Amino acid sequence: MALFGRKDNNASTGVATLTVDPALAALTGDYTIDPAHSSIGFTVRHAMVTNVRGGFGQFEGALQLDGADPSRSTASIDVTIASIDTGIADRDGHLRSGDFFDADAFPLMTFRSTTAEQLGGDKYRISGDLTIKDVTRALSIDLDFNGTATDPYGNERVGFEGSAEILRSDWGLTWNAALEAGGVMVSDKVKLTFDISAIKAA
């Protein structure tokens, strides 16, 4: 079921109009991302042969959903760089260092949306500005709407999951090491993943 309804063609005018499901239109409102039931992760190729996965344990964010007009929906997320976790303490320390994120000087990674669109069905795309180490570049995230639920505590929740690919060098993350057989230790391409549960404001 589509989050914001579907587009129908008006037979008399030929103009597409938006049919809004009243139940889904009720989702309009402000939401706070629940970090205890959400995740922001990444996957990067290591030594040309395998993938290393990690995530960030501390982040906060907000969604403003418009059930009648998805293009007016917005999202913002602040991620604490020092919370990076790949399961290996030495590797995490290197990622926090000046070779990579320089977490002491640049403690946050942020995303601020600029546009949102429905791609069809339950698929959406939100585009905006991703800032890492004071470098801001455009990023588009493709999302699937996973539905709504009222939890045992009476909270109204919405869920989304999605992904995007970036080149880390675009944000100044250029450290690498050459391999004897050719290639490099860490790929430039990084896959970002998002699994978001957000609670509607009372």
C-alpha positions in Angstrom: 0.0 0.0 0.0 1.4 3.4 -0.9 2.2 5.8 1.9 0.7 8.9 0.2 -1.8 7.4 -2.2 -1.7 7.0 -5.9 -1.9 9.1 -9.0 -5.0 8.7 -11.3 -5.5 10.3 -14.6 -8.6 12.5 -14.9 -10.3 11.3 -18.0 -11.9 14.6 -18.9 -8.8 16.8 -18.4 -5.9 14.3 -18.9 -4.4 15.7 -15.7 -3.0 13.4 -13.1 -4.6 13.9 -9.7 -3.5 12.4 -6.4 -5.9 10.0 -4.6 -5.1 10.0 -0.9 -6.0 7.1 1.4 -7.6 8.8 4.4 -5.9 6.4 6.8 -2.5 7.0 5.3 -3.1 10.7 5.1 -3.4 10.6 8.9 0.3 9.9 9.1 0.9 13.6 8.4 2.9 15.0 11.3 6.2 15.3 13.1 8.1 12.2 14.0 11.3 11.5 16.1 13.6 8.7 15.0 13.9 6.1 17.7 17.6 5.1 17.8 16.9 2.1 20.0 14.9 0.5 17.1 16.8 2.0 14.2 20.2 1.5 12.6 22.5 3.4 10.3 25.1 1.2 8.8 27.7 0.9 6.0 29.5 -1.7 4.0 33.0 -1.2 2.4 35.2 -3.5 0.4 38.4 -4.6 2.2 41.6 -5.8 0.5 39.6 -6.2 -2.7 38.2 -9.6 -1.5 35.7 -9.2 1.3 33.2 -6.7 2.9 33.5 -5.0 6.2 30.3 -3.9 7.8 29.8 -1.4 10.6 27.4 1.2 11.9 26.9 4.2 14.2 25.5 3.6 17.7 24.5 7.2 18.4 22.3 9.4 16.2 19.1 11.4 16.4 16.8 12.7 13.8 13.4 13.9 12.8 10.8 13.4 10.0 8.1 15.6 8.9 5.6 13.6 6.8 2.9 15.1 4.6 0.3 12.5 3.8 -1.4 14.6 1.1 1.8 15.7 -0.6 4.9 13.6 -0.2 7.1 16.2 -1.9 6.6 18.4 1.2 8.0 15.7 3.6 11.4 16.3 5.1 14.1 14.5 7.1 17.1 15.4 9.2 19.7 13.2 10.9 22.7 13.9 13.1 25.2 11.1 13.5 27.9 11.0 16.2 31.1 10.0 14.5 32.8 8.7 17.7 30.0 6.0 17.9 31.3 4.2 14.9 31.5 0.4 15.5 32.9 -2.3 13.2 33.4 -4.8 15.9 37.2 -4.3 16.1 38.4 -1.6 18.6 41.7 -0.9 16.8 39.9 -0.4 13.4 37.3 1.8 15.0 40.1 3.9 16.5 41.7 4.3 13.1 38.4 5.4 11.6 38.0 8.0 14.3 41.5 9.4 13.7 42.6 12.1 11.3 43.3 9.4 8.6 39.5 9.1 8.2 36.7 11.0 10.0 38.8 13.0 12.5 36.1 12.7 15.0 37.6 15.2 17.5 37.6 18.0 15.0 34.4 17.0 13.2 32.1 15.2 15.7 29.0 15.0 13.6 27.9 13.7 10.2 24.6 15.3 9.1 21.9 14.9 6.5 19.3 17.5 5.6 16.7 16.7 3.0 15.9 19.1 0.2 13.4 17.1 -1.9 11.2 14.0 -1.6 9.3 12.0 -4.2 7.3 8.9 -4.6 8.8 6.5 -7.1 5.8 4.2 -7.2 4.0 1.9 -4.7 5.9 2.0 -1.4 9.1 3.2 -2.9 10.4 6.7 -2.3 13.5 8.8 -2.8 14.7 11.5 -0.5 17.5 13.8 -1.6 19.5 16.3 0.3 22.8 17.4 1.7 25.2 15.0 3.4 27.9 16.8 5.4 31.1 14.9 6.6 34.2 16.8 7.8 32.6 20.1 6.8 32.3 18.9 3.2 28.7 19.0 2.0 27.6 17.1 -1.1 24.3 15.9 -2.6 23.0 12.5 -1.6 19.8 10.6 -2.7 18.5 7.8 -0.6 16.0 5.2 -2.0 13.6 4.1 0.6 10.9 1.4 1.1 8.0 2.3 3.4 7.6 -0.7 5.8 4.2 0.3 7.3 2.8 1.7 10.5 2.1 0.3 13.9 0.9 1.3 17.4 3.3 -0.2 19.9 2.3 -1.5 23.4 3.0 1.9 24.9 0.6 3.7 22.6 3.3 5.2 20.3 2.3 5.6 16.6 5.3 4.4 14.6 6.3 4.4 10.9 9.1 2.4 9.4 11.4 2.9 6.4 14.5 1.1 5.1 16.8 2.2 2.4 20.2 2.5 1.0 22.6 4.7 -1.0 26.1 4.5 -2.4 28.8 7.1 -2.1 32.4 7.6 -3.0 34.1 8.4 0.3 36.8 10.5 -1.5 34.0 13.0 -2.4 34.0 13.9 1.3 37.7 14.0 1.8 38.0 10.4 3.2 41.0 9.4 1.0 43.3 7.3 3.2 44.4 4.0 1.7 47.2 1.5 1.4 48.4 -0.2 -1.8 48.4 -4.0 -1.9 51.4 -6.0 -3.3 49.2 -7.9 -5.8 47.6 -4.7 -6.9 44.6 -2.7 -5.8 44.0 -1.0 -2.5 43.2 -1.8 1.1 39.9 0.1 1.3 37.5 0.7 -1.6 36.4 4.2 -2.4 32.7 3.0 -2.8 30.7 2.7 0.4 27.2 1.4 0.7 25.0 3.2 3.3 22.0 1.4 4.8 19.2 2.8 6.9 16.5 1.0 8.9 14.4 3.6 10.6 11.6 3.5 13.1 10.1 6.9 14.0 7.5 7.9 16.6 4.8 10.4 15.9 4.7 13.4 18.2 1.7 13.5 20.5 
